[in-house]
Amino acid sequence: MPYQHNKKQDRKPTKRTDRPARRTATHGTKRETTRSNAPHVRGAGVNSKVHQEQHRVMPPTTHAAHPSYQMRNSKRHLPVWIAFALIALIAVAFAFSSCTSCSSGESNNEGTLAASDKAASEGQTITLSFAGDCTLGTDEGFDRSTSFNAKYNEVGDPAYFFANVASIFADDDATIVNMEGTLTDSTTRADKTFAFKAPREYAEILKAGNVDAASLANNHSRDYGDQSYTDTIEAVEAVGIPTFGYDRIAYLDVKGVKVALVGTYELAEGAGIKDEMVNNINAAKEAGAQIIVVFFHWGTERETVPDSVQMELGHAAIDAGATLVVGSHPHVIQGMENYNGHTIVYSLGNFCFGGNKNPSDKDCMIVQQTFTVRGNDVTIDNTNVIPCSISSVSSRNNYQPTPATGDEKERIEAKIKRSSDAIAEMAAGSGSGSNE
């Protein structure tokens, strides 16, 4: 069946300016870090303060007894039977007060438990946003006057690049992109057609754009050698954004929900890639992840429908326990599939893309997936698609991804639907179990 997205959420998001901290991030497998970058962290999590009401206790008021009363009281004694009666009355009053207090305490505890049970039954709802290839740099052979780096030098502001989408990413609970390129000073260029790099400071672009995690599992993560890969990890994580990919799993604490991010580069590993992916999914499950996202770098460039390998791996990821699968690399949009109740986004397209100064196909998309989580029970809710262009102008790439509107928005939506329909037909023909 064709995949259809819910248009109810096609609305202009409002930017929140006073967002409390709402998540931490750790890396699985070989290393662990804790994300704690207050200016960057944003979201709709709970960060409330409990204010205890201050009761002013007045000191006891004392009155001097009349001298004649003091004198009389010091010389007179109550009869014995009256004294015993008073003691009995005091004991009865104390017992009644204690029972009333116990009854009240039990009632309060029951109310607290009921509220807790209600919160648990309602679950926690989170929304994750995904965008495609972010090449924050250039190839040394590109025209320097029109390159991504030239634009950075021209505007002098890292916030420029995500300016038209930052409010969307500020309004979700976590934003994940593919970071395709290196942030390094290394000069050891790989022997390949295109090799992308930029200064480490360009990591501030992701931070200013409200990005929360970045996959490095792609064919440009080592464009300037292994050192450039390490440099990129350090540069991105230095601004408070966790990275993931290959054997490195990132874990996000999103409003109390543990989200695992697995990055898989299909093009390099061949047959072994499936085993690596399944092992990572199993590791995430063992670590207690409630949501597992697999971000693939796969497919064939400029193809608008996935190939059989993509579909096989996407299905295998879901079968192994992934909650959601997203992908990039073709540099164009590919459609979506609902496989056994789970969404597979085959290609998000480019996004903030320094790899081409004026590509003929500038279409891309942001995909937002909402989940409701009750313990280990995850309900997959609305999938929202935001059609975009990699540029805010049509005549060239100004490296500023922008949501599409009007006829352009409808055109991109129709393109996504055509590709999704084709995927549904392919799945039906293969008998792979795709459903609506």
WOZI-V921245 format. One record per residue. N is the residue number from 1. RES is the residue in one letter. SS is DSSP state (helix for helix, strand for strand, loop for the rest). PSI is psi in radians with two decimals (NA if undefined). OMEGA is omega as a letter, one per 30 degrees, with the letter a starting at -180 (NA if undefined). Layout:
# WOZI-V921245
[[N,RES,SS,PSI,OMEGA] [N,RES,SS,PSI,OMEGA]]
This chain:
# WOZI-V921245
[[1,M,loop,2.56,l] [2,P,loop,2.60,l] [3,Y,loop,2.29,l] [4,Q,loop,2.35,l] [5,H,loop,2.78,a] [6,N,loop,2.08,a] [7,K,helix,-0.04,a] [8,K,helix,-0.46,a] [9,Q,helix,0.24,l] [10,D,loop,1.26,a] [11,R,loop,2.77,a] [12,K,loop,2.10,a] [13,P,loop,2.70,l] [14,T,loop,2.41,a] [15,K,loop,2.28,l] [16,R,loop,2.31,a] [17,T,loop,-0.16,a] [18,D,loop,1.00,a] [19,R,loop,2.28,l] [20,P,loop,2.78,l] [21,A,loop,2.45,a] [22,R,loop,0.13,l] [23,R,loop,2.77,l] [24,T,loop,2.94,l] [25,A,strand,2.46,l] [26,T,strand,2.72,l] [27,H,strand,2.38,l] [28,G,loop,-3.07,l] [29,T,loop,-1.83,a] [30,K,loop,-0.32,a] [31,R,loop,2.73,l] [32,E,loop,2.37,l] [33,T,loop,2.78,l] [34,T,loop,2.19,l] [35,R,loop,2.14,l] [36,S,loop,1.44,a] [37,N,loop,1.51,a] [38,A,loop,-0.73,a] [39,P,loop,-0.43,a] [40,H,loop,-0.61,a] [41,V,loop,2.33,a] [42,R,loop,2.84,l] [43,G,loop,-3.00,a] [44,A,loop,0.49,a] [45,G,loop,3.05,a] [46,V,loop,2.25,l] [47,N,loop,1.03,a] [48,S,loop,2.70,l] [49,K,loop,2.44,l] [50,V,loop,2.08,l] [51,H,loop,1.99,l] [52,Q,loop,2.29,a] [53,E,loop,2.30,a] [54,Q,loop,1.97,l] [55,H,loop,2.22,l] [56,R,loop,2.06,l] [57,V,loop,2.04,a] [58,M,loop,2.48,l] [59,P,loop,2.63,a] [60,P,loop,2.45,l] [61,T,loop,2.24,a] [62,T,loop,2.42,l] [63,H,loop,2.31,l] [64,A,loop,2.22,l] [65,A,loop,2.64,l] [66,H,loop,2.41,a] [67,P,helix,-0.66,a] [68,S,helix,-0.60,l] [69,Y,helix,-0.74,l] [70,Q,helix,-0.71,a] [71,M,helix,-0.80,a] [72,R,helix,-0.76,a] [73,N,helix,-0.49,a] [74,S,helix,-0.26,a] [75,K,helix,-0.13,a] [76,R,loop,2.61,l] [77,H,loop,2.49,l] [78,L,loop,2.61,l] [79,P,loop,2.67,a] [80,V,helix,-0.71,a] [81,W,helix,-0.56,l] [82,I,helix,-0.68,l] [83,A,helix,-0.79,l] [84,F,helix,-0.66,l] [85,A,helix,-0.74,l] [86,L,helix,-0.72,l] [87,I,helix,-0.73,a] [88,A,helix,-0.75,l] [89,L,helix,-0.73,l] [90,I,helix,-0.72,a] [91,A,helix,-0.75,l] [92,V,helix,-0.77,a] [93,A,helix,-0.70,a] [94,F,helix,-0.73,l] [95,A,helix,-0.74,l] [96,F,helix,-0.72,l] [97,S,helix,-0.71,a] [98,S,helix,-0.73,l] [99,C,helix,-0.72,l] [100,T,helix,-0.72,l] [101,S,helix,-0.72,l] [102,C,helix,-0.75,a] [103,S,helix,-0.73,l] [104,S,helix,-0.72,a] [105,G,helix,-0.74,l] [106,E,helix,-0.69,a] [107,S,helix,-0.73,l] [108,N,helix,-0.72,l] [109,N,helix,-0.72,l] [110,E,helix,-0.68,l] [111,G,helix,-0.70,l] [112,T,helix,-0.76,l] [113,L,helix,-0.68,l] [114,A,helix,-0.73,l] [115,A,helix,-0.69,l] [116,S,helix,-0.75,l] [117,D,helix,-0.68,l] [118,K,helix,-0.77,l] [119,A,helix,-0.72,a] [120,A,helix,-0.68,a] [121,S,helix,-0.57,l] [122,E,helix,-0.51,l] [123,G,loop,3.07,l] [124,Q,strand,2.25,l] [125,T,strand,2.25,l] [126,I,strand,2.65,l] [127,T,strand,2.20,l] [128,L,strand,2.35,l] [129,S,strand,2.53,a] [130,F,strand,2.37,l] [131,A,strand,2.81,a] [132,G,strand,-2.42,a] [133,D,strand,2.12,l] [134,C,strand,1.74,l] [135,T,strand,1.68,a] [136,L,loop,1.14,a] [137,G,loop,-2.83,a] [138,T,strand,2.90,l] [139,D,strand,2.51,a] [140,E,loop,-0.32,l] [141,G,loop,-0.09,a] [142,F,loop,2.75,l] [143,D,loop,2.00,a] [144,R,loop,-0.46,a] [145,S,loop,-0.37,a] [146,T,loop,0.17,a] [147,S,loop,2.94,l] [148,F,helix,-0.76,a] [149,N,helix,-0.63,l] [150,A,helix,-0.70,l] [151,K,helix,-0.70,l] [152,Y,helix,-0.78,l] [153,N,helix,-0.58,a] [154,E,helix,-0.84,a] [155,V,helix,-0.52,l] [156,G,loop,0.41,a] [157,D,loop,1.99,a] [158,P,helix,-0.38,a] [159,A,helix,-0.28,a] [160,Y,helix,-0.76,a] [161,F,loop,-0.68,a] [162,F,loop,0.30,a] [163,A,loop,-0.60,a] [164,N,loop,-0.06,l] [165,V,loop,-0.11,a] [166,A,helix,-0.62,a] [167,S,helix,-0.57,l] [168,I,helix,-0.80,a] [169,F,helix,-0.42,l] [170,A,helix,-0.36,a] [171,D,loop,-0.01,l] [172,D,loop,-2.89,l] [173,D,loop,-0.32,l] [174,A,strand,2.47,l] [175,T,strand,2.25,a] [176,I,strand,2.33,a] [177,V,strand,2.96,l] [178,N,strand,2.03,l] [179,M,strand,1.79,a] [180,E,loop,1.70,a] [181,G,loop,-3.09,a] [182,T,strand,2.60,l] [183,L,strand,1.71,a] [184,T,loop,2.82,l] [185,D,loop,0.00,a] [186,S,loop,2.52,l] [187,T,loop,0.14,a] [188,T,loop,1.45,a] [189,R,loop,2.37,l] [190,A,loop,2.65,l] [191,D,loop,1.50,a] [192,K,loop,2.92,a] [193,T,loop,-0.86,a] [194,F,loop,2.34,l] [195,A,loop,2.17,a] [196,F,strand,2.38,l] [197,K,strand,2.84,l] [198,A,strand,2.90,l] [199,P,loop,2.70,a] [200,R,helix,-0.52,a] [201,E,helix,-0.30,a] [202,Y,helix,-0.22,l] [203,A,helix,-0.43,l] [204,E,helix,-0.39,l] [205,I,helix,-0.78,l] [206,L,helix,-0.74,l] [207,K,helix,-0.82,a] [208,A,helix,-0.45,a] [209,G,loop,0.10,l] [210,N,loop,0.58,l] [211,V,loop,2.47,a] [212,D,loop,-0.31,l] [213,A,strand,2.66,a] [214,A,strand,2.27,l] [215,S,strand,2.40,l] [216,L,loop,0.21,a] [217,A,loop,1.49,a] [218,N,loop,3.09,a] [219,N,loop,0.12,l] [220,H,loop,0.17,a] [221,S,loop,-0.24,l] [222,R,loop,0.65,a] [223,D,loop,-0.43,l] [224,Y,loop,0.73,l] [225,G,helix,3.05,a] [226,D,helix,-0.57,l] [227,Q,helix,-0.63,a] [228,S,helix,-0.55,l] [229,Y,helix,-0.83,l] [230,T,helix,-0.73,l] [231,D,helix,-0.70,a] [232,T,helix,-0.75,l] [233,I,helix,-0.84,a] [234,E,helix,-0.70,a] [235,A,helix,-0.78,a] [236,V,helix,-0.74,a] [237,E,helix,-0.37,l] [238,A,helix,-0.41,l] [239,V,loop,0.25,l] [240,G,loop,0.31,a] [241,I,loop,2.05,l] [242,P,strand,2.59,l] [243,T,strand,2.80,l] [244,F,strand,2.90,l] [245,G,strand,2.66,a] [246,Y,loop,-2.09,a] [247,D,loop,0.14,a] [248,R,strand,2.03,l] [249,I,loop,2.34,l] [250,A,strand,2.44,l] [251,Y,strand,2.17,l] [252,L,strand,2.37,l] [253,D,strand,1.75,a] [254,V,strand,1.76,a] [255,K,loop,0.68,l] [256,G,loop,-0.04,l] [257,V,strand,2.26,a] [258,K,strand,1.98,a] [259,V,strand,2.19,l] [260,A,strand,2.38,l] [261,L,strand,2.07,a] [262,V,strand,2.18,l] [263,G,strand,2.23,a] [264,T,strand,2.17,l] [265,Y,strand,1.82,a] [266,E,helix,-0.52,a] [267,L,helix,-0.43,a] [268,A,helix,-0.58,a] [269,E,helix,-0.25,l] [270,G,loop,-2.38,a] [271,A,loop,-0.49,a] [272,G,helix,-0.20,a] [273,I,helix,-0.60,a] [274,K,helix,-0.76,l] [275,D,helix,-0.75,l] [276,E,helix,-0.78,a] [277,M,helix,-0.84,a] [278,V,helix,-0.70,l] [279,N,helix,-0.71,l] [280,N,helix,-0.71,l] [281,I,helix,-0.76,l] [282,N,helix,-0.69,l] [283,A,helix,-0.69,l] [284,A,helix,-0.69,l] [285,K,helix,-0.75,l] [286,E,helix,-0.51,l] [287,A,loop,-0.04,l] [288,G,loop,0.33,l] [289,A,loop,2.35,l] [290,Q,loop,-0.50,l] [291,I,strand,2.31,l] [292,I,strand,2.09,l] [293,V,strand,2.25,l] [294,V,strand,2.10,l] [295,F,strand,1.87,a] [296,F,strand,2.59,l] [297,H,strand,1.90,a] [298,W,loop,3.10,l] [299,G,loop,-2.97,a] [300,T,loop,2.32,a] [301,E,loop,2.42,l] [302,R,loop,0.23,l] [303,E,loop,2.25,a] [304,T,loop,-0.04,l] [305,V,loop,2.59,a] [306,P,loop,2.76,l] [307,D,loop,3.10,a] [308,S,helix,-0.56,l] [309,V,helix,-0.75,l] [310,Q,helix,-0.84,a] [311,M,helix,-0.69,l] [312,E,helix,-0.79,a] [313,L,helix,-0.69,l] [314,G,helix,-0.79,l] [315,H,helix,-0.70,a] [316,A,helix,-0.65,l] [317,A,helix,-0.79,l] [318,I,helix,-0.78,l] [319,D,helix,-0.56,a] [320,A,helix,-0.24,l] [321,G,loop,0.07,l] [322,A,loop,2.51,l] [323,T,loop,-0.56,a] [324,L,strand,2.52,l] [325,V,strand,2.30,l] [326,V,strand,2.78,a] [327,G,strand,2.90,l] [328,S,strand,3.14,l] [329,H,loop,-0.71,a] [330,P,loop,-0.24,a] [331,H,loop,0.12,l] [332,V,loop,2.87,l] [333,I,strand,2.35,l] [334,Q,strand,2.67,a] [335,G,strand,-2.94,a] [336,M,strand,2.76,l] [337,E,strand,2.46,l] [338,N,strand,1.82,a] [339,Y,strand,1.98,l] [340,N,loop,0.72,l] [341,G,loop,0.05,a] [342,H,strand,2.56,a] [343,T,strand,2.36,l] [344,I,strand,2.06,l] [345,V,strand,1.90,a] [346,Y,strand,-0.66,l] [347,S,strand,2.17,l] [348,L,strand,-0.22,a] [349,G,loop,-3.00,l] [350,N,strand,3.08,l] [351,F,strand,-1.64,l] [352,C,strand,1.58,a] [353,F,strand,1.87,l] [354,G,loop,0.15,a] [355,G,loop,-0.08,a] [356,N,loop,2.23,a] [357,K,loop,-0.31,l] [358,N,loop,1.21,l] [359,P,loop,2.58,a] [360,S,loop,-0.51,l] [361,D,loop,1.87,a] [362,K,loop,0.09,a] [363,D,strand,2.46,l] [364,C,strand,-3.10,a] [365,M,strand,2.68,l] [366,I,strand,2.28,l] [367,V,strand,2.23,l] [368,Q,strand,2.18,l] [369,Q,strand,2.24,l] [370,T,strand,2.40,l] [371,F,strand,2.62,l] [372,T,strand,2.19,a] [373,V,strand,2.19,l] [374,R,strand,1.64,a] [375,G,loop,-2.13,l] [376,N,loop,0.09,l] [377,D,strand,2.01,a] [378,V,strand,2.14,l] [379,T,strand,2.24,l] [380,I,strand,1.97,a] [381,D,strand,-2.38,a] [382,N,strand,2.42,l] [383,T,strand,2.04,a] [384,N,strand,2.24,l] [385,V,strand,2.24,l] [386,I,strand,1.77,l] [387,P,strand,2.42,a] [388,C,strand,2.98,l] [389,S,strand,2.64,l] [390,I,loop,-0.14,a] [391,S,loop,2.60,l] [392,S,loop,-0.08,l] [393,V,loop,2.64,a] [394,S,loop,-0.32,a] [395,S,loop,-0.27,a] [396,R,loop,3.07,l] [397,N,loop,1.93,l] [398,N,loop,0.23,l] [399,Y,loop,0.60,a] [400,Q,loop,1.47,a] [401,P,loop,2.43,a] [402,T,strand,2.34,l] [403,P,strand,2.43,l] [404,A,loop,2.68,l] [405,T,loop,2.87,l] [406,G,helix,-2.35,a] [407,D,helix,-0.64,l] [408,E,helix,-0.72,l] [409,K,helix,-0.80,l] [410,E,helix,-0.64,l] [411,R,helix,-0.78,a] [412,I,helix,-0.69,l] [413,E,helix,-0.73,l] [414,A,helix,-0.67,l] [415,K,helix,-0.78,l] [416,I,helix,-0.73,a] [417,K,helix,-0.73,l] [418,R,helix,-0.78,l] [419,S,helix,-0.71,l] [420,S,helix,-0.67,l] [421,D,helix,-0.72,l] [422,A,helix,-0.68,l] [423,I,helix,-0.73,l] [424,A,helix,-0.69,l] [425,E,helix,-0.71,l] [426,M,helix,-0.76,a] [427,A,helix,-0.71,l] [428,A,helix,-0.67,l] [429,G,helix,-0.53,a] [430,S,helix,-0.18,a] [431,G,loop,0.61,a] [432,S,loop,-0.04,l] [433,G,loop,0.30,l] [434,S,strand,2.43,l] [435,N,loop,3.05,a] [436,E,loop,NA,NA]]
